[in-house]
Amino acid sequence: MYGLVNKAIQDLITTNYGEEKWNTIKERSQIDIDYFISTEPYDDSVTYKLAIAASEELGVSVDEVLFSFGEWWILKTSLQKYGGLMKAGGSTMKEFLTNLPAFHDRIMMIYPKLTSPEFKIEEEAEKSLIVHYFSKREGLVGFMKGLLSGIGKMYETPVEIEHIFGKSTGREHEAFKVSW
């Protein structure tokens, strides 16, 4: 993942828990990187080690850490770094989610080495969609739920997110029902 991701985790921790807590988490993760360069790719293991160390240090599950990070990614990192791109995604949460499959195509112009996920959106009912999430990365269900929650908050739309199936149940991808 790009350094921007790891830097955003650092920002989340330092903003909510302080610099000292970040230093403790970084030390616990055994990552020997002084600072993350946003535009440089890092091995995915760096991000996973940070999430695990944060989980252990904060006394919460890894899924809870990833959920918080997913919301943070949308509400802080994405809006600050890519505000125009985020706003171009649609004027409602439903429009944004419907346009999600094309979103990473635009991001890949900025980060050409990005290993991006793919999305397929299936309309289920007037006020719900199924978001199909295809990724080579494992263990990001909590992150996806946080992203979807953050998108709801971005549009001031309360959402319910249900993980309806995934790799843990033998499927080839994850699927989430998003209702509002």
Disulfide bonds with the S-S distance in Angstrom:
none
